[in-house]
């Protein structure tokens, strides 16, 4: 008598969307690549990476959690989440010991905006991966 499994093979349309979304967070564009959207994956990877590198070259500081009052803490927490949304780019930067000098000026200010905007662009890519994986979008 043949042994049959109680779990049938899972078709690609029934797979969980969380693996592509997690990959999209960790490596920008990886979720699209996993779903077969090669060009979109390349565009997302290069745009997020370019924005992040431009922010670093402008010596933009990475946000840290903390502050004196509640409003400062909320603003810094939002910036920290934006930086963290870049995935491995953020972790690699922290691991390599990046520390922007604490100087006033336009370049570091715009650099921090580039760093956060790169993370927010990656969040939009993650939402796109989720919609494609759940068949809400073709």
HELIX and SHEET records of a PDB file:
HELIX    1   1 UNK A   12  UNK A   14  5                                   3    
HELIX    2   2 UNK A   18  UNK A   26  1                                   9    
HELIX    3   3 UNK A   30  UNK A   34  1                                   5    
HELIX    4   4 UNK A   38  UNK A   57  1                                  20    
HELIX    5   5 UNK A   70  UNK A   84  1                                  15    
HELIX    6   6 UNK A   88  UNK A   95  1                                   8    
HELIX    7   7 UNK A  106  UNK A  133  1                                  28    
END                                                                             
